[in-house]
């Protein structure tokens, strides 16, 4: 959602004409999002019925979306820029999306509250879980970056107000994660460095132990 919000905010202002999303997962997953953004900003699609209280900076949106993914993309693009620009403080979502040929109620299913929280976090208006930074990996990445990223998220998802980075290599990783509170950086040869506030606090940690050591350090610091 973060990438979608950022790219859509630029495209809505007529800035740029290229979409490039770097994911810490299969690059094929970028294709549907890129096609959606191209279609949206070529045709200037309006995807929801919306009421806005300008004085309270609050909006309510009603969707009838063909899929859960389309609902997420529409919601992010419809309101991301307004939240980034602080024109809105809150957006409530309702309506339906379709899954396996059936209409699913957005509020009753819980997806509405989830998307509201995700959008507020993506626009850095409110944080309800950790903020994660990860690189897409490259030829210098000598370990399973996606697997490590999922392990770190699983072990730290209960935390709040903390930024955690998982980086593929020691060459670019420290610079790319400069804003992170904690970093998990691959060294190669089955070893990992753990960073705190730009500084390495543990080096040459075996991969099998690295997630445990990271969590121990975060908990000891009180984050």
ChimeraX commands (.cxc) that place a marker at each C-alpha (Angstrom):
marker #1 position 0.00,0.00,0.00 radius 0.5
marker #1 position 2.88,2.42,0.73 radius 0.5
marker #1 position 4.16,2.21,-2.86 radius 0.5
marker #1 position 0.67,2.63,-4.29 radius 0.5
marker #1 position 0.02,5.71,-2.16 radius 0.5
marker #1 position 3.34,7.32,-3.08 radius 0.5
marker #1 position 3.16,6.63,-6.82 radius 0.5
marker #1 position -0.50,7.63,-7.11 radius 0.5
marker #1 position 0.16,10.92,-5.31 radius 0.5
marker #1 position 2.80,11.79,-7.92 radius 0.5
marker #1 position 0.75,10.65,-10.91 radius 0.5
marker #1 position -2.31,12.58,-9.72 radius 0.5
marker #1 position -0.17,15.75,-9.88 radius 0.5
marker #1 position 1.07,14.89,-13.37 radius 0.5
marker #1 position 4.56,14.17,-12.06 radius 0.5
marker #1 position 6.34,11.37,-13.93 radius 0.5
marker #1 position 5.11,8.85,-16.46 radius 0.5
marker #1 position 6.85,5.67,-15.30 radius 0.5
marker #1 position 5.70,3.18,-12.69 radius 0.5
marker #1 position 8.34,1.08,-10.92 radius 0.5
marker #1 position 7.54,-0.80,-7.73 radius 0.5
marker #1 position 10.31,-2.76,-5.98 radius 0.5
marker #1 position 8.95,-5.60,-3.86 radius 0.5
marker #1 position 10.62,-8.07,-1.51 radius 0.5
marker #1 position 8.75,-10.85,-3.29 radius 0.5
marker #1 position 8.14,-12.17,-6.81 radius 0.5
marker #1 position 8.45,-9.21,-9.26 radius 0.5
marker #1 position 5.51,-10.66,-11.21 radius 0.5
marker #1 position 3.30,-9.27,-8.42 radius 0.5
marker #1 position 4.16,-5.76,-9.60 radius 0.5
marker #1 position 2.42,-6.20,-12.95 radius 0.5
marker #1 position -1.22,-5.99,-11.88 radius 0.5
marker #1 position -0.55,-2.89,-9.77 radius 0.5
marker #1 position 1.30,-1.18,-12.62 radius 0.5
marker #1 position -1.54,-1.91,-15.05 radius 0.5
marker #1 position -4.08,-0.63,-12.56 radius 0.5
marker #1 position -2.22,2.66,-12.08 radius 0.5
marker #1 position -1.80,3.13,-15.83 radius 0.5
marker #1 position -5.52,2.61,-16.41 radius 0.5
marker #1 position -6.56,4.80,-13.51 radius 0.5
marker #1 position -4.53,7.85,-14.44 radius 0.5
marker #1 position -5.10,7.59,-18.18 radius 0.5
marker #1 position -8.87,7.44,-17.74 radius 0.5
marker #1 position -9.16,9.46,-14.48 radius 0.5
marker #1 position -11.33,6.81,-12.84 radius 0.5
marker #1 position -13.52,7.65,-9.83 radius 0.5
marker #1 position -13.91,4.47,-7.81 radius 0.5
marker #1 position -16.14,5.32,-4.84 radius 0.5
marker #1 position -19.12,7.32,-3.66 radius 0.5
marker #1 position -17.69,9.71,-1.10 radius 0.5
marker #1 position -18.96,12.20,1.46 radius 0.5
marker #1 position -16.45,14.60,3.01 radius 0.5
marker #1 position -16.74,16.74,6.13 radius 0.5
marker #1 position -14.20,19.44,5.37 radius 0.5
marker #1 position -14.40,21.04,8.81 radius 0.5
marker #1 position -13.68,17.76,10.61 radius 0.5
marker #1 position -11.29,16.54,7.88 radius 0.5
marker #1 position -13.21,13.28,7.72 radius 0.5
marker #1 position -14.39,11.28,4.71 radius 0.5
marker #1 position -16.69,8.29,4.27 radius 0.5
marker #1 position -16.39,6.13,1.16 radius 0.5
marker #1 position -18.71,3.44,-0.20 radius 0.5
marker #1 position -17.32,0.85,-2.63 radius 0.5
marker #1 position -18.65,-1.97,-4.76 radius 0.5
marker #1 position -15.34,-3.49,-5.78 radius 0.5
marker #1 position -14.77,-6.52,-8.05 radius 0.5
marker #1 position -12.04,-7.94,-5.78 radius 0.5
marker #1 position -10.19,-7.43,-2.52 radius 0.5
marker #1 position -7.01,-6.35,-4.35 radius 0.5
marker #1 position -8.95,-3.80,-6.40 radius 0.5
marker #1 position -10.56,-2.47,-3.22 radius 0.5
marker #1 position -7.13,-1.92,-1.64 radius 0.5
marker #1 position -5.76,-0.17,-4.72 radius 0.5
marker #1 position -8.82,2.04,-5.17 radius 0.5
marker #1 position -8.86,3.03,-1.51 radius 0.5
marker #1 position -5.14,3.83,-1.45 radius 0.5
marker #1 position -5.31,5.96,-4.59 radius 0.5
marker #1 position -8.58,7.68,-3.72 radius 0.5
marker #1 position -7.45,8.97,-0.34 radius 0.5
marker #1 position -3.68,8.57,0.00 radius 0.5
marker #1 position -2.80,12.00,-1.34 radius 0.5
marker #1 position -5.39,13.80,0.82 radius 0.5
marker #1 position -4.00,12.11,3.92 radius 0.5
marker #1 position -0.41,12.86,2.91 radius 0.5
marker #1 position -1.34,16.52,2.36 radius 0.5
marker #1 position -3.25,16.55,5.68 radius 0.5
marker #1 position -6.46,17.57,3.95 radius 0.5
marker #1 position -8.03,14.59,5.74 radius 0.5
marker #1 position -7.37,13.06,9.15 radius 0.5
marker #1 position -9.66,10.04,8.88 radius 0.5
marker #1 position -11.40,7.95,6.22 radius 0.5
marker #1 position -14.11,5.37,6.89 radius 0.5
marker #1 position -14.89,2.71,4.31 radius 0.5
marker #1 position -17.98,0.58,3.71 radius 0.5
marker #1 position -19.80,-1.29,0.94 radius 0.5
marker #1 position -18.84,-4.61,-0.64 radius 0.5
marker #1 position -16.13,-6.41,-2.56 radius 0.5
marker #1 position -16.51,-9.67,-4.47 radius 0.5
marker #1 position -14.72,-12.94,-3.75 radius 0.5
marker #1 position -15.44,-16.37,-5.28 radius 0.5
marker #1 position -18.56,-14.98,-6.93 radius 0.5
marker #1 position -20.02,-13.65,-3.68 radius 0.5
marker #1 position -20.40,-10.14,-2.30 radius 0.5
marker #1 position -18.51,-9.60,0.98 radius 0.5
marker #1 position -19.51,-6.82,3.36 radius 0.5
marker #1 position -16.49,-4.58,3.94 radius 0.5
marker #1 position -17.39,-3.65,7.51 radius 0.5
marker #1 position -18.65,-7.03,8.74 radius 0.5
marker #1 position -15.66,-8.89,7.29 radius 0.5
marker #1 position -13.20,-6.65,9.14 radius 0.5
marker #1 position -11.38,-5.69,5.95 radius 0.5
marker #1 position -12.64,-2.12,6.29 radius 0.5
marker #1 position -10.97,-1.48,9.63 radius 0.5
marker #1 position -7.81,-3.23,8.40 radius 0.5
marker #1 position -7.58,-1.03,5.28 radius 0.5
marker #1 position -8.30,2.13,7.28 radius 0.5
marker #1 position -5.41,1.33,9.62 radius 0.5
marker #1 position -3.10,0.36,6.74 radius 0.5
marker #1 position -3.79,3.60,4.88 radius 0.5
marker #1 position -3.21,5.76,7.95 radius 0.5
marker #1 position 0.10,3.96,8.52 radius 0.5
marker #1 position 1.13,4.14,4.85 radius 0.5
marker #1 position 0.59,7.92,4.93 radius 0.5
marker #1 position 2.36,8.16,8.31 radius 0.5
marker #1 position -0.65,9.67,10.03 radius 0.5
marker #1 position -1.06,6.97,12.67 radius 0.5
marker #1 position 0.97,3.88,13.57 radius 0.5
marker #1 position -0.64,0.70,14.86 radius 0.5
marker #1 position 2.12,-1.80,13.98 radius 0.5
marker #1 position 5.84,-1.68,13.12 radius 0.5
marker #1 position 6.97,0.05,9.96 radius 0.5
marker #1 position 9.02,-2.31,7.79 radius 0.5
marker #1 position 11.68,-1.45,5.22 radius 0.5
marker #1 position 13.07,-4.09,2.87 radius 0.5
marker #1 position 15.04,-4.06,-0.35 radius 0.5
marker #1 position 14.03,-6.13,-3.39 radius 0.5
marker #1 position 17.32,-8.03,-3.36 radius 0.5
marker #1 position 20.04,-8.16,-6.01 radius 0.5
marker #1 position 23.04,-10.24,-7.05 radius 0.5
marker #1 position 24.77,-9.43,-3.76 radius 0.5
marker #1 position 21.96,-10.96,-1.70 radius 0.5
marker #1 position 23.35,-14.28,-0.47 radius 0.5
marker #1 position 20.42,-15.50,1.63 radius 0.5
marker #1 position 16.65,-15.98,1.35 radius 0.5
marker #1 position 15.62,-12.36,1.85 radius 0.5
marker #1 position 11.88,-12.93,1.47 radius 0.5
marker #1 position 11.86,-15.77,4.01 radius 0.5
marker #1 position 13.88,-13.74,6.53 radius 0.5
marker #1 position 11.60,-10.74,6.04 radius 0.5
marker #1 position 8.51,-12.85,6.78 radius 0.5
marker #1 position 10.16,-14.32,9.89 radius 0.5
marker #1 position 11.05,-10.86,11.20 radius 0.5
marker #1 position 7.51,-9.60,10.60 radius 0.5
marker #1 position 5.95,-12.62,12.28 radius 0.5
marker #1 position 8.09,-12.16,15.41 radius 0.5
marker #1 position 7.69,-8.38,15.69 radius 0.5
marker #1 position 4.18,-7.59,14.41 radius 0.5
marker #1 position 2.93,-6.94,17.97 radius 0.5
marker #1 position 5.25,-3.93,18.41 radius 0.5
marker #1 position 4.33,-0.30,17.78 radius 0.5
marker #1 position 6.20,2.88,16.88 radius 0.5
marker #1 position 9.30,1.07,15.67 radius 0.5
marker #1 position 10.88,0.89,12.19 radius 0.5
marker #1 position 12.58,-2.40,11.30 radius 0.5
marker #1 position 14.63,-2.98,8.14 radius 0.5
marker #1 position 15.61,-6.24,6.45 radius 0.5
marker #1 position 18.33,-5.71,3.86 radius 0.5
marker #1 position 19.97,-8.03,1.38 radius 0.5
marker #1 position 23.60,-6.96,1.64 radius 0.5
marker #1 position 26.11,-5.04,3.70 radius 0.5
marker #1 position 27.07,-2.84,0.72 radius 0.5
marker #1 position 23.90,-0.78,0.21 radius 0.5
marker #1 position 21.78,-1.97,3.13 radius 0.5
marker #1 position 23.04,0.36,5.89 radius 0.5
marker #1 position 22.52,3.46,3.74 radius 0.5
marker #1 position 19.09,2.44,2.48 radius 0.5
marker #1 position 17.82,1.76,6.00 radius 0.5
marker #1 position 19.16,4.98,7.55 radius 0.5
marker #1 position 15.72,5.88,8.95 radius 0.5
marker #1 position 15.21,2.50,10.65 radius 0.5
marker #1 position 15.41,1.88,14.38 radius 0.5
marker #1 position 16.64,-1.67,13.84 radius 0.5
marker #1 position 18.24,-3.44,10.91 radius 0.5
marker #1 position 18.80,-7.06,9.85 radius 0.5
marker #1 position 21.50,-7.05,7.15 radius 0.5
marker #1 position 22.85,-10.04,5.27 radius 0.5
marker #1 position 26.65,-10.38,5.25 radius 0.5
marker #1 position 26.91,-13.52,3.11 radius 0.5
marker #1 position 28.32,-16.91,4.09 radius 0.5
marker #1 position 25.34,-17.57,6.34 radius 0.5
marker #1 position 25.96,-14.56,8.59 radius 0.5
marker #1 position 23.92,-11.47,9.50 radius 0.5
marker #1 position 24.70,-8.07,11.04 radius 0.5
marker #1 position 22.17,-6.43,13.35 radius 0.5
marker #1 position 21.99,-2.64,13.48 radius 0.5
marker #1 position 20.48,-0.15,15.92 radius 0.5
marker #1 position 20.09,3.50,14.85 radius 0.5
marker #1 position 22.59,3.20,11.96 radius 0.5
marker #1 position 25.18,1.44,14.12 radius 0.5
marker #1 position 26.10,-2.26,13.97 radius 0.5
marker #1 position 25.57,-3.80,17.41 radius 0.5
marker #1 position 26.13,-7.45,16.45 radius 0.5
marker #1 position 28.14,-8.86,13.56 radius 0.5
marker #1 position 28.62,-12.33,12.09 radius 0.5
marker #1 position 25.44,-13.72,13.68 radius 0.5
marker #1 position 24.49,-17.12,12.18 radius 0.5
marker #1 position 21.30,-16.84,10.12 radius 0.5
marker #1 position 19.58,-19.51,12.23 radius 0.5
marker #1 position 20.00,-17.30,15.32 radius 0.5
marker #1 position 19.64,-13.84,13.79 radius 0.5
marker #1 position 15.89,-13.31,14.19 radius 0.5
marker #1 position 16.02,-14.44,17.83 radius 0.5
marker #1 position 18.93,-12.09,18.56 radius 0.5
marker #1 position 17.16,-9.18,16.85 radius 0.5
marker #1 position 13.99,-9.71,18.91 radius 0.5
marker #1 position 16.02,-10.03,22.13 radius 0.5
marker #1 position 17.75,-6.71,21.46 radius 0.5
marker #1 position 14.51,-4.91,20.63 radius 0.5
marker #1 position 12.84,-6.19,23.79 radius 0.5
marker #1 position 15.88,-5.31,25.93 radius 0.5
marker #1 position 15.81,-1.78,24.54 radius 0.5
marker #1 position 12.13,-1.50,25.42 radius 0.5
marker #1 position 10.91,-0.72,21.88 radius 0.5
marker link #1:1,2 radius 0.2
marker link #1:2,3 radius 0.2
marker link #1:3,4 radius 0.2
marker link #1:4,5 radius 0.2
marker link #1:5,6 radius 0.2
marker link #1:6,7 radius 0.2
marker link #1:7,8 radius 0.2
marker link #1:8,9 radius 0.2
marker link #1:9,10 radius 0.2
marker link #1:10,11 radius 0.2
marker link #1:11,12 radius 0.2
marker link #1:12,13 radius 0.2
marker link #1:13,14 radius 0.2
marker link #1:14,15 radius 0.2
marker link #1:15,16 radius 0.2
marker link #1:16,17 radius 0.2
marker link #1:17,18 radius 0.2
marker link #1:18,19 radius 0.2
marker link #1:19,20 radius 0.2
marker link #1:20,21 radius 0.2
marker link #1:21,22 radius 0.2
marker link #1:22,23 radius 0.2
marker link #1:23,24 radius 0.2
marker link #1:24,25 radius 0.2
marker link #1:25,26 radius 0.2
marker link #1:26,27 radius 0.2
marker link #1:27,28 radius 0.2
marker link #1:28,29 radius 0.2
marker link #1:29,30 radius 0.2
marker link #1:30,31 radius 0.2
marker link #1:31,32 radius 0.2
marker link #1:32,33 radius 0.2
marker link #1:33,34 radius 0.2
marker link #1:34,35 radius 0.2
marker link #1:35,36 radius 0.2
marker link #1:36,37 radius 0.2
marker link #1:37,38 radius 0.2
marker link #1:38,39 radius 0.2
marker link #1:39,40 radius 0.2
marker link #1:40,41 radius 0.2
marker link #1:41,42 radius 0.2
marker link #1:42,43 radius 0.2
marker link #1:43,44 radius 0.2
marker link #1:44,45 radius 0.2
marker link #1:45,46 radius 0.2
marker link #1:46,47 radius 0.2
marker link #1:47,48 radius 0.2
marker link #1:48,49 radius 0.2
marker link #1:49,50 radius 0.2
marker link #1:50,51 radius 0.2
marker link #1:51,52 radius 0.2
marker link #1:52,53 radius 0.2
marker link #1:53,54 radius 0.2
marker link #1:54,55 radius 0.2
marker link #1:55,56 radius 0.2
marker link #1:56,57 radius 0.2
marker link #1:57,58 radius 0.2
marker link #1:58,59 radius 0.2
marker link #1:59,60 radius 0.2
marker link #1:60,61 radius 0.2
marker link #1:61,62 radius 0.2
marker link #1:62,63 radius 0.2
marker link #1:63,64 radius 0.2
marker link #1:64,65 radius 0.2
marker link #1:65,66 radius 0.2
marker link #1:66,67 radius 0.2
marker link #1:67,68 radius 0.2
marker link #1:68,69 radius 0.2
marker link #1:69,70 radius 0.2
marker link #1:70,71 radius 0.2
marker link #1:71,72 radius 0.2
marker link #1:72,73 radius 0.2
marker link #1:73,74 radius 0.2
marker link #1:74,75 radius 0.2
marker link #1:75,76 radius 0.2
marker link #1:76,77 radius 0.2
marker link #1:77,78 radius 0.2
marker link #1:78,79 radius 0.2
marker link #1:79,80 radius 0.2
marker link #1:80,81 radius 0.2
marker link #1:81,82 radius 0.2
marker link #1:82,83 radius 0.2
marker link #1:83,84 radius 0.2
marker link #1:84,85 radius 0.2
marker link #1:85,86 radius 0.2
marker link #1:86,87 radius 0.2
marker link #1:87,88 radius 0.2
marker link #1:88,89 radius 0.2
marker link #1:89,90 radius 0.2
marker link #1:90,91 radius 0.2
marker link #1:91,92 radius 0.2
marker link #1:92,93 radius 0.2
marker link #1:93,94 radius 0.2
marker link #1:94,95 radius 0.2
marker link #1:95,96 radius 0.2
marker link #1:96,97 radius 0.2
marker link #1:97,98 radius 0.2
marker link #1:98,99 radius 0.2
marker link #1:99,100 radius 0.2
marker link #1:100,101 radius 0.2
marker link #1:101,102 radius 0.2
marker link #1:102,103 radius 0.2
marker link #1:103,104 radius 0.2
marker link #1:104,105 radius 0.2
marker link #1:105,106 radius 0.2
marker link #1:106,107 radius 0.2
marker link #1:107,108 radius 0.2
marker link #1:108,109 radius 0.2
marker link #1:109,110 radius 0.2
marker link #1:110,111 radius 0.2
marker link #1:111,112 radius 0.2
marker link #1:112,113 radius 0.2
marker link #1:113,114 radius 0.2
marker link #1:114,115 radius 0.2
marker link #1:115,116 radius 0.2
marker link #1:116,117 radius 0.2
marker link #1:117,118 radius 0.2
marker link #1:118,119 radius 0.2
marker link #1:119,120 radius 0.2
marker link #1:120,121 radius 0.2
marker link #1:121,122 radius 0.2
marker link #1:122,123 radius 0.2
marker link #1:123,124 radius 0.2
marker link #1:124,125 radius 0.2
marker link #1:125,126 radius 0.2
marker link #1:126,127 radius 0.2
marker link #1:127,128 radius 0.2
marker link #1:128,129 radius 0.2
marker link #1:129,130 radius 0.2
marker link #1:130,131 radius 0.2
marker link #1:131,132 radius 0.2
marker link #1:132,133 radius 0.2
marker link #1:133,134 radius 0.2
marker link #1:134,135 radius 0.2
marker link #1:135,136 radius 0.2
marker link #1:136,137 radius 0.2
marker link #1:137,138 radius 0.2
marker link #1:138,139 radius 0.2
marker link #1:139,140 radius 0.2
marker link #1:140,141 radius 0.2
marker link #1:141,142 radius 0.2
marker link #1:142,143 radius 0.2
marker link #1:143,144 radius 0.2
marker link #1:144,145 radius 0.2
marker link #1:145,146 radius 0.2
marker link #1:146,147 radius 0.2
marker link #1:147,148 radius 0.2
marker link #1:148,149 radius 0.2
marker link #1:149,150 radius 0.2
marker link #1:150,151 radius 0.2
marker link #1:151,152 radius 0.2
marker link #1:152,153 radius 0.2
marker link #1:153,154 radius 0.2
marker link #1:154,155 radius 0.2
marker link #1:155,156 radius 0.2
marker link #1:156,157 radius 0.2
marker link #1:157,158 radius 0.2
marker link #1:158,159 radius 0.2
marker link #1:159,160 radius 0.2
marker link #1:160,161 radius 0.2
marker link #1:161,162 radius 0.2
marker link #1:162,163 radius 0.2
marker link #1:163,164 radius 0.2
marker link #1:164,165 radius 0.2
marker link #1:165,166 radius 0.2
marker link #1:166,167 radius 0.2
marker link #1:167,168 radius 0.2
marker link #1:168,169 radius 0.2
marker link #1:169,170 radius 0.2
marker link #1:170,171 radius 0.2
marker link #1:171,172 radius 0.2
marker link #1:172,173 radius 0.2
marker link #1:173,174 radius 0.2
marker link #1:174,175 radius 0.2
marker link #1:175,176 radius 0.2
marker link #1:176,177 radius 0.2
marker link #1:177,178 radius 0.2
marker link #1:178,179 radius 0.2
marker link #1:179,180 radius 0.2
marker link #1:180,181 radius 0.2
marker link #1:181,182 radius 0.2
marker link #1:182,183 radius 0.2
marker link #1:183,184 radius 0.2
marker link #1:184,185 radius 0.2
marker link #1:185,186 radius 0.2
marker link #1:186,187 radius 0.2
marker link #1:187,188 radius 0.2
marker link #1:188,189 radius 0.2
marker link #1:189,190 radius 0.2
marker link #1:190,191 radius 0.2
marker link #1:191,192 radius 0.2
marker link #1:192,193 radius 0.2
marker link #1:193,194 radius 0.2
marker link #1:194,195 radius 0.2
marker link #1:195,196 radius 0.2
marker link #1:196,197 radius 0.2
marker link #1:197,198 radius 0.2
marker link #1:198,199 radius 0.2
marker link #1:199,200 radius 0.2
marker link #1:200,201 radius 0.2
marker link #1:201,202 radius 0.2
marker link #1:202,203 radius 0.2
marker link #1:203,204 radius 0.2
marker link #1:204,205 radius 0.2
marker link #1:205,206 radius 0.2
marker link #1:206,207 radius 0.2
marker link #1:207,208 radius 0.2
marker link #1:208,209 radius 0.2
marker link #1:209,210 radius 0.2
marker link #1:210,211 radius 0.2
marker link #1:211,212 radius 0.2
marker link #1:212,213 radius 0.2
marker link #1:213,214 radius 0.2
marker link #1:214,215 radius 0.2
marker link #1:215,216 radius 0.2
marker link #1:216,217 radius 0.2
marker link #1:217,218 radius 0.2
marker link #1:218,219 radius 0.2
marker link #1:219,220 radius 0.2
marker link #1:220,221 radius 0.2
marker link #1:221,222 radius 0.2
marker link #1:222,223 radius 0.2
view
